[in-house]
Amino acid sequence: MSSDAPQISLIVPYHNAAATLERCVSSIMRQDCQGLEVIFVNDASTDNSERVVLETLAKYPNPAIQTRNVVLPLNLGCAGANGKGLQHAQGEYVARLDADDELAPNALSRLLEHARATHADIVAAAHIRVEPNGKRKTVSPQSPLDINHLRMDVTNYSLWNKLIRRSLLINNQIAPVEGIDCWEDVVVTAPAMAVANKVELLPDSLYIYYQMKGSLSRAAREKLLNHHLKAALMLEQWFTARGLEQQFKPFLDRLKLIAKVKYLRGKNKDVGAWLRTFPEVNSRVMCISQVPLHYRLMFKAVASLPESLTQRIADFCDRFYK
């Protein structure tokens, strides 16, 4: 890497996010990180998002930060836009910021300093979660960041609270998969954490995450199910192609079990589809860690009893991984 290459490439995909982009962009331009490039990816916005980005950049000038705005003619979704941003990245490390969130002061310099000091391929930080009612809560990833023992949750597997060595992604063919926008972060962070030489956890809250309000419609549930199943299948193929499927079997079993949960949720439950999808995990349910025991017992019952008896048991899934 040349001496004048950026140290960090920060990727900010956005689509019709005019209402939140000013706080997002202003938090970037207040960073004190040297060697920072910011790649804004306009994912075919139809509102004035791009104008908000450009006006905010002009309002908060920072000559130490390089910026560029990549405009996509078609809406590619979260994963597709993030992938386009990665293709333009030149930094030693990469990071992601969602258009409705913001960075804490000096977040990137602190992440980079910790990565340098520990020679880590990945550094994950705590974050502040802002709930729809305005309440704030500090949330930290689990430690250690071992995917065989991590819960499947936002904090552990998000891209936005992590700094990742770019060569780790390139050398291991790890990238977002266009069309998988639910668990799109898992598709990148799980294999990256699996092959990283060192993953470090920084307890400082360096990211401010704004939690969205609202319940899922049936269509949204079906989209989540479809994307989760695709992500689980793709990740199983990635690990298998590298001979890592046995080493990371606990992770893959948990991933596949959780991916198919929504077959057992809502008014149109499909126990048969749940049984037929990734059937190999049905007999291993009780061994899958980081899933509460009472849910494992429920899934075991669904897998073992006649289908005609399992519909009422499946009703408990309406409170599981909403």
Phi, psi and omega per residue, in radians:
M1 nan 2.319 -3.107
S2 -1.203 2.740 -3.070
S3 -1.164 -0.400 -3.122
D4 -1.695 0.130 3.096
A5 -1.241 2.595 3.120
P6 -1.073 2.635 3.048
Q7 -1.432 -0.648 -3.137
I8 -2.312 2.360 2.937
S9 -1.873 2.037 3.113
L10 -1.755 2.147 -3.084
I11 -1.841 2.230 -3.095
V12 -2.213 1.572 3.067
P13 -1.333 2.536 3.072
Y14 -2.596 2.529 3.071
H15 -2.511 1.969 3.124
N16 0.875 0.923 -3.090
A17 -2.055 0.564 -3.057
A18 -1.008 -0.545 -3.048
A19 -1.210 -0.408 -3.047
T20 -2.082 -0.137 -3.001
L21 -1.186 -0.524 -3.123
E22 -1.102 -0.795 3.126
R23 -1.153 -0.629 3.117
C24 -1.107 -0.938 -3.062
V25 -1.169 -0.703 -3.131
S26 -1.121 -0.578 3.096
S27 -1.184 -0.523 3.075
I28 -1.224 -0.825 -3.021
M29 -1.247 -0.186 3.055
R30 -1.600 0.000 3.136
Q31 -1.219 2.593 -3.132
D32 -1.823 0.254 -3.069
C33 -1.299 2.193 3.060
Q34 -1.415 2.568 3.119
G35 1.238 0.706 -3.129
L36 -1.871 2.252 2.957
E37 -2.017 2.426 -3.131
V38 -2.058 2.173 -3.119
I39 -1.947 1.820 3.060
F40 -1.487 2.252 -3.127
V41 -2.026 1.865 3.119
N42 -1.425 1.806 -3.056
D43 -1.481 1.120 3.090
A44 0.977 0.835 3.102
S45 -1.121 2.546 3.089
T46 -1.959 0.029 3.063
D47 -1.819 -2.768 -3.098
N48 -1.707 0.553 -3.124
S49 -0.988 -0.807 -3.080
E50 -1.108 -0.680 3.117
R51 -1.105 -0.685 3.106
V52 -1.092 -0.732 3.108
V53 -1.040 -0.892 -3.072
L54 -1.144 -0.705 3.133
E55 -1.186 -0.633 3.127
T56 -1.238 -0.648 3.065
L57 -1.071 -0.708 3.119
A58 -1.209 -0.554 -3.111
K59 -1.291 -0.548 -3.109
Y60 -2.158 1.203 -3.097
P61 -1.165 2.451 3.075
N62 -2.523 1.723 -3.054
P63 -1.112 -0.264 3.139
A64 -1.399 -0.166 -3.079
I65 -1.949 2.199 3.045
Q66 -1.533 2.388 3.112
T67 -2.288 2.616 3.005
R68 -2.552 2.679 -3.120
N69 -2.114 1.942 3.127
V70 -1.654 2.158 -3.094
V71 -1.866 2.134 3.117
L72 -1.676 2.297 -3.112
P73 -1.283 -0.417 3.131
L74 -2.171 2.564 3.126
N75 -1.280 1.986 -3.093
L76 -1.705 -0.166 -3.082
G77 1.489 3.044 -3.045
C78 -0.984 -0.898 -3.064
A79 -1.154 -0.769 -3.132
G80 -1.089 -0.753 3.133
A81 -1.166 -0.719 3.104
N82 -1.113 -0.688 3.099
G83 -1.088 -0.705 3.096
K84 -1.114 -0.677 3.091
G85 -1.093 -0.738 3.123
L86 -1.099 -0.605 3.117
Q87 -1.111 -0.490 3.130
H88 -1.579 -0.185 -3.032
A89 -1.220 2.465 3.107
Q90 -2.143 -0.064 -3.035
G91 -1.273 2.783 3.050
E92 -1.160 -0.649 3.093
Y93 -2.102 2.735 3.055
V94 -2.177 2.622 3.080
A95 -2.482 2.886 -3.124
R96 -2.289 2.489 3.047
L97 -2.315 2.194 3.096
D98 -1.359 2.619 -3.006
A99 -1.200 -0.266 3.116
D100 -1.829 0.169 -3.138
D101 -2.043 -3.057 3.097
E102 -2.641 2.815 3.100
L103 -1.638 2.501 2.999
A104 -1.234 2.755 3.121
P105 -0.968 2.337 3.074
N106 1.084 0.378 -3.089
A107 -1.042 -0.825 -3.038
L108 -1.215 -0.673 3.115
S109 -1.160 -0.585 3.124
R110 -1.256 -0.678 3.057
L111 -1.104 -0.789 -3.125
L112 -1.140 -0.747 3.117
E113 -1.030 -0.722 -3.140
H114 -1.214 -0.680 3.103
A115 -1.094 -0.750 3.120
R116 -1.126 -0.780 -3.060
A117 -1.172 -0.538 -3.062
T118 -1.844 -0.059 -3.089
H119 0.997 0.690 -3.087
A120 -1.507 2.536 2.994
D121 -1.402 -0.518 -3.120
I122 -2.399 2.350 2.993
V123 -2.156 2.204 3.085
A124 -1.943 2.520 -3.104
A125 -2.160 2.808 2.981
A126 -1.241 2.933 3.111
H127 -2.522 2.887 3.047
I128 -1.803 2.138 3.103
R129 -1.681 2.147 3.102
V130 -1.765 1.978 -3.102
E131 -1.384 2.836 -3.104
P132 -0.958 -0.476 3.117
N133 -1.497 0.067 3.113
G134 1.610 -0.159 3.135
K135 -1.162 2.416 -3.106
R136 -1.946 2.456 -3.141
K137 -2.465 2.356 3.074
T138 -1.471 2.266 -3.089
V139 -2.235 2.324 -3.128
S140 -2.062 2.551 3.016
P141 -1.123 2.816 3.035
Q142 -1.186 2.741 3.086
S143 -2.311 2.341 -0.046
P144 -1.361 2.863 -3.135
L145 -1.454 1.226 3.129
D146 -1.854 1.980 -2.980
I147 -1.123 -0.353 3.087
N148 -1.205 -0.272 -3.075
H149 -2.210 0.102 -3.111
L150 -1.505 2.437 2.952
R151 -1.138 2.617 3.056
M152 -1.464 1.516 3.105
D153 -2.447 2.969 -3.033
V154 -1.019 -0.795 -3.043
T155 -1.094 -0.745 -3.051
N156 -1.281 -0.604 -2.969
Y157 -1.991 0.055 3.130
S158 -1.212 2.641 2.988
L159 -1.378 -0.545 -2.939
W160 -1.245 -0.215 3.071
N161 -1.933 0.436 -3.074
K162 -2.335 2.569 2.965
L163 -1.936 2.201 -3.024
I164 -2.213 2.339 3.084
R165 -1.124 2.187 -3.030
R166 -1.131 -0.641 -3.137
S167 -1.119 -0.479 3.076
L168 -1.080 -0.712 3.123
L169 -1.229 -0.780 -3.093
I170 -1.130 -0.856 -3.043
N171 -1.170 -0.402 -3.104
N172 -1.932 0.205 3.093
Q173 0.918 0.889 3.116
I174 -1.874 2.163 -3.115
A175 -2.777 2.729 3.030
P176 -1.043 2.615 -3.141
V177 -1.889 1.992 -3.126
E178 -1.000 2.288 -3.115
G179 1.762 -0.236 3.031
I180 -1.890 1.653 -3.077
D181 -1.819 -0.121 3.021
C182 -1.969 2.072 -2.933
W183 1.348 0.337 3.101
E184 -1.089 -0.547 3.100
D185 -1.229 -0.703 -3.133
V186 -1.032 -0.661 -3.136
V187 -1.026 -0.490 3.140
V188 -1.699 -0.865 -2.985
T189 -1.260 -0.645 -3.102
A190 -1.102 -0.922 3.099
P191 -1.142 -0.583 3.116
A192 -1.108 -0.780 3.116
M193 -1.163 -0.531 -3.128
A194 -1.168 -0.648 -3.039
V195 -1.834 -0.044 -3.137
A196 -1.152 2.495 3.063
N197 -1.216 -0.593 -3.127
K198 -2.667 2.289 3.081
V199 -2.089 2.176 -3.082
E200 -1.989 2.604 3.082
L201 -1.982 2.221 3.098
L202 -1.872 2.088 -3.025
P203 -1.283 -0.202 -3.122
D204 -1.150 2.498 3.083
S205 -1.487 1.806 -2.983
L206 -1.958 -0.008 -3.091
Y207 -2.370 2.491 3.114
I208 -2.006 1.964 -3.019
Y209 -1.859 2.127 -3.132
Y210 -1.673 1.957 -3.092
Q211 -1.319 2.334 -3.124
M212 -1.424 2.666 3.131
K213 -1.831 2.565 3.037
G214 2.307 2.731 3.111
S215 -1.817 2.817 -3.084
L216 -1.480 2.372 2.987
S217 -1.377 2.974 3.100
R218 -1.057 -0.737 -3.139
A219 -1.084 -0.699 3.130
A220 -1.157 -0.676 3.101
R221 -1.095 -0.737 3.140
E222 -1.144 -0.644 3.085
K223 -1.135 -0.797 3.102
L224 -1.013 -0.820 -3.142
L225 -1.011 -0.835 -3.116
N226 -1.070 -0.794 -3.120
H227 -1.202 -0.683 3.122
H228 -1.108 -0.740 3.130
L229 -1.126 -0.730 3.109
K230 -1.111 -0.742 -3.139
A231 -1.114 -0.753 3.141
A232 -1.102 -0.759 3.136
L233 -1.133 -0.763 -3.127
M234 -1.122 -0.728 -3.135
L235 -1.196 -0.665 3.074
E236 -1.042 -0.735 3.114
Q237 -1.130 -0.696 -3.137
W238 -1.112 -0.819 -3.136
F239 -1.157 -0.687 -3.122
T240 -1.164 -0.703 -3.132
A241 -1.077 -0.406 -3.118
R242 -1.855 0.187 3.115
G243 1.175 0.460 -3.074
L244 -1.874 0.089 -3.007
E245 -1.168 -0.569 3.115
Q246 -1.333 -0.705 3.132
Q247 -1.063 -0.631 -3.080
F248 -1.966 0.522 3.118
K249 -1.051 -0.731 3.099
P250 -1.011 -0.711 3.102
F251 -1.130 -0.819 -3.081
L252 -1.140 -0.677 3.092
D253 -1.092 -0.791 3.134
R254 -1.113 -0.744 -3.138
L255 -1.038 -0.825 -3.088
K256 -1.201 -0.659 3.100
L257 -1.097 -0.832 -3.098
I258 -1.225 -0.568 -3.131
A259 -1.044 -0.582 -3.049
K260 -1.734 0.072 -3.088
V261 -0.967 -0.668 -3.032
K262 -1.185 -0.175 2.949
Y263 -1.117 -0.402 -3.090
L264 -1.812 0.258 -3.096
R265 -2.054 2.710 3.049
G266 1.432 -3.073 -3.067
K267 -1.281 -0.440 -3.057
N268 -1.895 0.997 3.140
K269 -1.115 2.583 3.138
D270 -2.351 1.482 -3.111
V271 -1.080 -0.660 -3.141
G272 -1.054 -0.779 3.114
A273 -1.122 -0.674 3.099
W274 -1.050 -0.769 -3.122
L275 -1.141 -0.647 -3.063
R276 -1.419 -0.334 -3.073
T277 -1.563 2.187 -3.054
F278 0.795 0.981 -3.063
P279 -1.072 -0.374 -3.122
E280 -1.098 -0.400 -3.131
V281 -1.508 -0.216 -3.080
N282 -1.068 -0.658 -3.120
S283 -1.442 -0.120 -3.086
R284 -1.963 0.214 -3.038
V285 -0.952 -0.761 -3.047
M286 -1.210 -0.260 -3.138
C287 -1.666 -0.035 -3.059
I288 -1.482 1.982 -3.068
S289 -1.372 2.928 3.115
Q290 1.116 0.279 2.943
V291 -2.043 2.172 -3.083
P292 -0.914 2.541 -3.041
L293 -1.001 -0.733 -3.078
H294 -1.147 -0.507 3.061
Y295 -1.308 -0.654 3.076
R296 -1.079 -0.701 3.101
L297 -1.103 -0.678 3.116
M298 -1.123 -0.824 3.139
F299 -1.116 -0.647 3.097
K300 -1.076 -0.717 3.111
A301 -1.123 -0.754 3.124
V302 -1.074 -0.659 -3.110
A303 -1.319 -0.421 -2.990
S304 -1.800 -0.589 -3.046
L305 -1.477 2.800 3.048
P306 -1.003 2.505 -3.056
E307 -0.987 -0.566 -3.112
S308 -1.152 -0.326 -3.105
L309 -1.729 -0.068 -2.944
T310 -1.734 -0.152 -3.069
Q311 -1.072 -0.762 3.140
R312 -1.188 -0.626 3.073
I313 -1.087 -0.717 -3.118
A314 -1.126 -0.364 3.126
D315 -1.029 -0.471 3.129
F316 -1.156 -0.335 -3.138
C317 -1.200 -0.256 3.103
D318 -1.131 -0.232 3.101
R319 -1.906 0.255 -3.055
F320 -2.049 2.166 3.096
Y321 0.835 1.012 3.110
K322 -1.112 nan nan
